[in-house]
């Protein structure tokens, strides 16, 4: 009864307020929609890690305990090799994606000799920083010439029309991610590989791809892609935070010089004592990633969410590169008419966790360089959120409450740099609730606040009189909720008397 009265009174004052929905959402865990950033460990992966903690021997040692640890590592290597349809000897475990990308870039450049001029590398403008920054640093040092292929603004894919003309006798490396982590768009890697191989210099050029976002969503076969080497990142597919380099020996023998020198582990290619428990978990995750039924769950989650977004928002939401081949789990959505930025939306959301490509600082918001490179305007880029789903089914109720909160948050009115959702939060009320509503002008909002404060003051000062002769103003009184001034008493906590500092975005 209290909820019903409160919801009705709230709507009397603020037509777009949805008290009941917002209060109920507070009692539920937020839906995790940021699997492109990281994933939790799979239950089987956790067990494998814990069990392997007992296998404490050094895999390089020839004693009983060392051989047991070596067996665990090699079993994991076989599991990863099966996932990529290659041989176990082509799997090299590393500390993660950053090490692997830096290793491949360094070895490809330093191991290449050209007759005259500088060595040349070809990349794309939307690469992950662990690829883009090392290449740009080598260019700044004068080690290489770097050409970054542009993006087709209609498709979000690399524009390969100029690729053939860029390849020359000094080209040592071509690196293109298989799918972009922000937009989700698959890149034309097969076509790129074909162009490189068909060139007269193709035999000397190493073709690399960071496939971090694709593992567990689509089958990856290196020979089919035509690449020489790929980077794999464990924490993107429910594995521990280590990585792997996967070589395609069908293309060429392994030619990369080590990045680390030392004990000669990993067949002399990557020194450093193997992290047995994490490698064991990595192998189990690779086994799980091959499960096609889980891939279907990911697709269903994405489709249901995307459909609901379009139903609720209509033309006010833009699914970026909707017609392109995209990651099975990723929706990059621009809320075109949102009054606040994506940073503010994600920061205030309580029903979901998601990401923006923008750099959210206390005093400013910098739009995503990837989205800008894809031709998305600065206005839209600053209102773009990436939703990325996992292998756990997301219910229709969860999708509905996420989309409903998005609808509320994107229509929040701002008072300076403080949103009403922030102002209308109070620890005084039993339910930490954000009221979000639209007001024609700031003056109208101020008048409403003053009116509520005055009515509440009168209600608390003189009590309330019912039509039957009188009623108690204390909340424990049975007739309390029947009082005409109940709304004032109930809504009063939402009219704070303090002066809030300006809210300036995500900290």
C-alpha positions in Angstrom: 0.0 0.0 0.0 2.8 2.4 0.9 4.6 1.7 -2.4 1.4 2.3 -4.4 0.6 5.6 -2.6 4.3 6.7 -3.0 4.4 5.9 -6.7 1.1 7.7 -7.4 2.1 10.8 -5.3 5.5 10.9 -7.0 3.9 10.8 -10.5 1.5 13.6 -9.4 4.5 15.9 -8.9 6.8 14.5 -11.5 5.1 12.8 -14.5 8.0 10.8 -15.7 9.0 9.4 -12.3 8.8 5.6 -12.0 9.3 5.0 -8.3 8.2 1.4 -8.2 10.5 0.3 -11.0 13.5 2.1 -9.6 13.0 0.9 -6.0 12.7 -2.7 -7.0 15.8 -2.5 -9.2 17.8 -1.4 -6.1 17.2 -4.8 -4.5 18.8 -6.8 -7.4 22.3 -7.3 -8.5 23.4 -5.3 -11.5 23.6 -7.3 -14.8 27.2 -7.6 -15.9 27.4 -6.5 -19.5 31.2 -5.8 -19.8 32.6 -9.2 -20.9 34.8 -7.6 -23.5 36.7 -5.9 -20.7 37.1 -9.1 -18.6 35.2 -12.3 -17.7 34.9 -14.2 -14.4 36.7 -17.5 -14.0 34.6 -20.5 -15.1 33.9 -22.9 -12.2 35.9 -25.7 -13.9 38.7 -23.2 -14.4 38.7 -22.4 -10.7 38.8 -26.0 -9.8 41.7 -26.7 -12.2 43.7 -23.8 -10.7 43.1 -24.9 -7.1 43.9 -28.6 -7.8 47.1 -27.6 -9.6 48.3 -25.7 -6.6 49.2 -29.1 -5.2 51.3 -29.7 -8.3 54.1 -27.4 -7.0 57.1 -28.9 -8.8 59.1 -26.9 -11.4 58.1 -28.1 -14.9 61.7 -27.8 -16.0 62.9 -30.3 -13.3 63.4 -33.9 -14.1 62.3 -35.2 -10.7 58.9 -36.7 -9.9 57.3 -33.4 -8.8 58.7 -31.6 -11.8 57.4 -34.2 -14.2 53.9 -34.0 -12.7 53.9 -30.2 -13.2 55.2 -30.7 -16.8 52.4 -33.1 -17.5 49.8 -30.5 -16.3 51.3 -27.8 -18.6 51.5 -30.1 -21.6 47.9 -31.2 -21.2 46.8 -27.6 -21.2 48.9 -27.0 -24.3 47.1 -29.8 -26.1 43.7 -28.4 -25.2 44.6 -24.9 -26.5 46.0 -26.5 -29.7 42.8 -28.3 -30.3 40.8 -25.1 -30.0 42.9 -23.5 -32.8 43.1 -26.7 -34.9 46.9 -26.7 -34.7 49.8 -28.6 -33.1 50.7 -28.4 -29.4 54.2 -27.2 -30.3 52.7 -24.1 -31.8 51.3 -22.9 -28.5 53.6 -20.7 -26.3 52.3 -19.5 -23.0 52.9 -15.9 -22.0 51.9 -13.5 -19.3 49.1 -11.9 -21.3 48.1 -10.1 -24.5 50.4 -7.1 -23.9 53.5 -9.3 -23.7 52.5 -11.3 -26.7 51.7 -8.3 -28.9 55.0 -6.6 -28.0 57.0 -9.7 -28.6 55.5 -10.3 -32.1 56.0 -6.6 -33.1 59.6 -6.5 -31.7 60.6 -9.8 -33.3 59.0 -9.1 -36.6 60.7 -5.7 -36.9 64.1 -6.5 -35.5 64.4 -9.8 -37.3 63.8 -8.2 -40.7 66.7 -7.0 -42.9 66.0 -4.7 -45.8 68.5 -3.8 -48.6 67.9 0.0 -48.3 65.6 2.4 -46.5 63.6 1.8 -43.4 61.6 -1.2 -42.5 57.8 -0.8 -43.0 54.9 -2.0 -40.9 51.2 -1.8 -41.7 48.5 -1.5 -39.1 45.0 0.0 -38.6 43.8 3.1 -36.8 41.5 1.1 -34.4 44.1 -1.3 -33.0 44.4 -2.1 -29.3 46.9 0.1 -27.5 49.2 -2.8 -26.9 49.7 -3.0 -30.7 49.2 0.6 -31.7 51.5 2.2 -29.1 54.6 0.0 -29.7 54.3 0.5 -33.4 54.0 4.3 -33.1 56.9 4.4 -30.6 59.1 2.5 -33.1 58.1 5.0 -35.8 59.0 8.0 -33.5 62.4 6.5 -32.9 63.0 6.3 -36.6 63.1 2.5 -36.7 60.2 2.0 -39.1 57.8 3.6 -41.4 54.2 3.0 -40.2 51.1 3.2 -42.3 47.8 2.8 -40.6 44.9 1.8 -42.8 41.7 3.8 -42.4 38.3 2.6 -41.6 35.3 2.5 -43.9 32.7 4.7 -42.1 29.8 2.7 -43.4 30.9 -0.7 -42.3 33.4 -0.1 -39.5 35.9 -2.4 -41.4 39.4 -1.7 -42.6 39.5 0.0 -46.0 41.8 -2.4 -47.9 41.7 -0.6 -51.3 45.1 0.9 -50.8 46.7 -2.1 -49.1 48.3 -3.7 -52.2 49.9 -0.4 -53.2 51.5 0.0 -49.8 53.3 -3.3 -49.7 56.9 -3.1 -50.8 60.3 -4.8 -50.4 60.7 -3.2 -46.9 57.4 -4.4 -45.5 58.1 -6.7 -42.5 54.8 -6.8 -40.6 51.0 -6.5 -41.2 48.9 -6.6 -38.1 45.1 -6.4 -38.0 42.9 -7.4 -35.1 40.3 -10.0 -36.0 37.4 -8.1 -34.3 37.3 -4.7 -32.7 36.8 -4.6 -29.0 34.6 -1.4 -29.0 32.4 -1.7 -32.1 32.5 -5.5 -32.3 33.1 -5.4 -36.1 34.9 -8.3 -37.7 37.8 -7.2 -39.9 38.4 -8.6 -43.4 41.4 -10.6 -42.3 41.1 -13.3 -44.9 41.1 -10.7 -47.7 44.0 -8.9 -46.1 46.0 -12.1 -45.9 45.3 -12.9 -49.5 46.5 -9.5 -50.7 49.7 -9.9 -48.7 50.3 -13.4 -49.9 49.6 -12.5 -53.6 52.2 -9.7 -53.5 55.7 -10.4 -54.7 57.1 -9.7 -51.2 54.5 -11.7 -49.3 56.9 -14.6 -48.4 58.9 -12.3 -46.1 56.0 -10.5 -44.4 54.7 -11.7 -41.0 50.9 -11.4 -40.8 49.7 -11.1 -37.2 46.3 -10.7 -35.6 45.1 -10.0 -32.1 42.2 -12.4 -31.7 41.5 -11.7 -28.0 37.8 -10.8 -28.4 36.9 -13.7 -30.7 37.9 -16.8 -28.7 34.8 -18.5 -27.4 32.5 -16.7 -29.8 33.6 -18.1 -33.2 35.9 -20.9 -34.3 39.4 -19.7 -35.2 41.6 -21.6 -37.7 44.9 -19.9 -38.5 45.3 -21.6 -41.8 41.9 -20.5 -43.0 42.6 -17.0 -41.9 45.9 -17.0 -43.7 47.8 -15.5 -40.8 51.2 -16.5 -39.4 50.6 -15.8 -35.7 47.8 -14.7 -33.3 47.6 -13.3 -29.8 45.3 -15.0 -27.3 44.2 -13.4 -24.0 42.9 -15.6 -21.2 40.7 -13.3 -19.2 38.5 -12.6 -22.3 37.1 -16.1 -22.3 36.8 -17.1 -18.6 40.4 -18.1 -18.2 43.1 -16.7 -15.9 45.0 -13.5 -16.7 47.7 -15.0 -18.8 48.0 -15.4 -22.5 49.4 -17.4 -25.4 51.1 -16.9 -28.7 49.8 -19.3 -31.4 52.0 -19.9 -34.4 50.9 -21.2 -37.8 53.6 -23.6 -38.8 51.7 -24.5 -42.0 52.5 -21.0 -43.2 56.2 -20.9 -42.2 58.6 -22.2 -39.6 58.8 -20.4 -36.3 61.1 -17.4 -36.8 60.5 -15.1 -33.9 63.5 -14.2 -31.7 62.6 -14.4 -27.9 61.6 -11.3 -26.1 62.9 -12.7 -22.8 66.1 -14.7 -22.4 66.9 -16.9 -19.4 66.2 -20.6 -18.6 65.0 -21.5 -22.1 61.5 -22.6 -21.1 58.7 -23.1 -23.7 61.1 -24.9 -26.0 63.6 -22.0 -25.8 61.1 -19.5 -27.1 59.9 -17.8 -23.9 62.0 -18.0 -20.8 60.5 -17.9 -17.3 59.3 -20.7 -15.1 55.8 -21.7 -16.2 52.9 -20.7 -14.0 51.4 -24.2 -13.7 48.1 -23.4 -12.0 47.2 -20.6 -14.4 48.2 -22.6 -17.4 46.0 -25.5 -16.2 43.0 -23.1 -15.9 43.8 -21.7 -19.3 43.6 -25.2 -20.8 40.2 -25.9 -19.3 38.9 -22.5 -20.5 40.0 -23.4 -24.0 38.1 -26.6 -23.7 35.0 -24.7 -22.6 35.4 -22.1 -25.3 34.8 -24.8 -28.0 31.2 -25.4 -26.7 28.9 -24.2 -29.5 25.8 -24.3 -27.2 27.4 -21.5 -25.1 28.1 -19.5 -28.3 24.4 -19.7 -29.1 23.5 -18.3 -25.6 25.7 -15.3 -26.3 23.9 -14.7 -29.6 20.5 -15.0 -28.0 21.5 -12.5 -25.2 22.7 -10.0 -27.7 19.7 -10.3 -30.1 17.1 -9.9 -27.3 18.8 -6.9 -25.8 19.3 -5.2 -29.1 15.7 -5.8 -30.1 14.5 -4.3 -26.8 16.7 -1.3 -27.2 15.2 -0.6 -30.6 11.7 -1.2 -29.4 12.0 1.3 -26.5 14.2 4.0 -28.1 13.2 3.7 -31.8 15.2 6.2 -33.8 16.7 7.7 -30.7 19.3 4.9 -30.5 21.8 4.0 -33.1 23.3 0.5 -33.2 26.7 1.2 -34.6 27.4 -0.8 -37.8 24.3 -2.9 -37.3 24.5 -4.4 -40.8 28.2 -5.4 -40.5 29.4 -8.8 -39.3 30.0 -8.1 -35.6 31.0 -10.0 -32.5 28.3 -12.3 -31.4 28.1 -10.7 -27.9 28.7 -7.0 -28.6 26.3 -4.1 -29.0 27.8 -0.6 -29.5 24.8 1.7 -29.0 24.7 5.5 -29.3 21.9 7.3 -27.4 21.6 10.2 -29.8 19.3 12.4 -27.7 20.7 11.7 -24.3 21.1 14.8 -22.2 24.1 13.4 -20.4 27.2 11.6 -21.6 27.8 7.8 -21.7 30.3 8.3 -18.8 27.5 9.8 -16.7 25.0 7.1 -17.7 27.4 4.2 -16.8 28.6 5.9 -13.6 25.0 6.3 -12.3 23.5 3.1 -13.6 22.5 0.6 -10.9 20.9 -2.2 -13.0 23.9 -2.9 -15.2 27.6 -2.6 -15.6 29.0 -1.7 -19.1 31.7 0.3 -20.7 32.3 3.4 -22.7 35.3 3.9 -25.0 35.6 7.5 -23.8 38.2 8.7 -21.3 36.1 9.8 -18.3 37.9 12.3 -16.1 36.8 14.5 -13.3 36.7 17.7 -15.4 36.3 16.4 -18.9 35.3 13.6 -21.2 37.4 12.7 -24.2 35.5 10.7 -26.9 36.8 7.3 -28.0 39.5 7.5 -30.6 38.3 4.3 -32.1 34.7 5.6 -32.6 36.0 8.8 -34.1 38.3 6.8 -36.5 35.2 4.8 -37.5 33.4 8.1 -38.6 31.1 8.4 -35.5 30.6 12.1 -34.6 32.0 13.5 -31.4 28.5 14.1 -30.1 27.4 10.5 -30.7 30.7 9.0 -29.6 30.3 10.7 -26.2 26.9 9.1 -25.9 28.0 5.6 -26.9 28.0 2.6 -24.6 29.4 -0.8 -25.3 27.3 -3.7 -24.0 29.1 -7.1 -24.2 27.4 -10.3 -23.1 28.7 -13.6 -21.7 27.7 -17.2 -21.8 25.2 -17.0 -18.9 21.6 -16.5 -20.1 20.2 -13.0 -19.4 16.5 -13.1 -18.6 13.9 -11.0 -20.3 13.1 -9.3 -17.0 16.8 -8.3 -16.6 16.9 -7.0 -20.1 13.7 -5.0 -19.6 14.9 -3.4 -16.4 18.3 -2.4 -17.9 16.6 -0.8 -20.9 14.1 0.9 -18.7 16.9 2.4 -16.6 18.7 3.5 -19.8 15.4 5.3 -20.9 15.3 7.1 -17.5 18.9 8.0 -17.4 19.1 9.3 -21.0 16.2 11.7 -20.3 17.6 13.2 -17.0 17.5 17.0 -16.9 20.7 18.7 -15.8 21.0 21.5 -13.2 24.3 23.0 -14.0 26.5 19.8 -14.0 24.4 18.1 -11.3 21.7 15.7 -12.6 18.4 15.4 -10.8 19.2 11.7 -10.3 22.1 12.8 -8.1 20.3 15.6 -6.3 17.3 13.4 -5.5 19.3 10.8 -3.6 19.1 10.7 0.2 20.2 8.4 3.0 17.2 9.7 5.0 14.7 7.5 3.1 14.8 3.7 3.7 15.2 3.0 0.0 18.2 4.7 -1.7 16.3 5.8 -4.7 17.0 8.1 -7.7 14.1 10.1 -9.1 14.7 11.0 -12.7 12.3 13.3 -14.5 12.2 16.1 -17.1 11.5 19.7 -16.4 11.0 22.4 -19.0 13.4 24.8 -17.3 15.6 25.0 -14.3 13.3 27.7 -12.9 10.4 25.3 -12.9 12.4 22.7 -11.1 13.4 25.2 -8.5 9.8 26.2 -7.9 8.8 22.6 -7.4 11.5 22.1 -4.8 10.5 25.3 -3.0 6.8 24.2 -3.1 7.6 20.7 -1.7 9.8 22.2 1.0 7.0 24.6 2.1 4.3 21.9 2.1 6.5 19.5 4.0 7.3 22.3 6.6 3.7 22.9 7.2 2.9 19.2 7.4 5.6 18.6 10.0 4.8 21.8 12.0 1.0 21.5 12.5 0.4 17.8 11.9 -2.4 16.9 9.7 -6.2 16.8 10.0 -8.2 14.1 8.4 -11.9 14.5 7.2 -12.9 12.2 10.1 -11.6 14.6 12.8 -7.9 14.1 13.1 -5.0 11.8 12.6 -1.6 11.3 14.0 1.4 12.7 12.1 3.7 9.9 13.3 4.5 7.2 10.8 3.5 4.4 13.2 -0.1 5.7 13.3 -2.5 3.4 11.3 -4.2 6.4 9.7 -1.0 8.1 8.8 -1.1 7.1 5.1 -4.7 8.4 4.8 -3.7 11.9 5.7 -4.0 14.5 2.9 -0.5 15.7 3.6 1.0 12.2 3.3 2.6 13.0 0.0 4.4 16.0 1.5 5.7 14.0 4.4 6.7 11.1 2.2 8.4 13.2 -0.5 10.0 15.7 1.9 13.3 13.7 2.2 13.7 14.1 -1.6 14.1 17.9 -1.2 17.6 18.3 0.3 18.5 21.6 1.9 22.2 21.3 1.3 24.1 22.9 -1.6 25.7 20.0 -3.6 29.0 20.5 -5.4 28.9 20.4 -9.1 29.0 16.9 -10.4 31.6 16.7 -13.2 31.6 13.2 -14.4 33.3 9.9 -13.5 36.1 10.1 -11.1 
